[in-house]
Amino acid sequence: MIRKLQSGGYRLYSRKINPETGRRRNLGTFATRAAAQKHERAVQYFKRLG
């Protein structure tokens, strides 16, 4: 899940909520939405690998 930050950047969050904290995990902060989407695809690819 990608959210726009007040600073103008974008942050990638995990889809599931972290049971320890009750919040979503931060999977990286990016300058552009395209960069965040590219990283999200990479994350999904590696999730299916193992």
N, C-alpha and C positions, 0 to 999 in steps of 0.2 A: 504494500500500500504506500503510495507516494503522497506526501503532504507538502504544500507550499509554506515556507517559513516567513516570518515577518521581515527577515533580513533580505528576502528575495531569492534565497536558495531553495533547494528541495531536499527532503529527507525521506529515505526509504525505511519503512517500518515492517516488521514481520507481520504476517497475516494473523497468526495466533497470539493470544495474550500470554505473557510470561506468568506462570502461576506463582512464582516467588514474589514478584513485585506488583502484579495485577495490571501491568501496563504492557504495551507492545515493545519488542526489542528494536533498538535503533540499528539499522543495517548499513548506515552510511549517509553522509550529507554531500550533496552535489550542487554545482553552480547552475546546471541546466536540467530541465525536466528530461530531455533526451538522454543525458548521461545517467540519470537515475533509472530510467526505463531500461537502458542497456545493462546496467548492473543487476536489475531485478531479473532479467532474462538469464543472466549468468548464475545468479543464486538459484533460480528454479532448475536450471540444468544440473548443477552440482548436487542439489537435493535429491534428484532422481538417480544419480550415479551410484550412491552408496546404498 
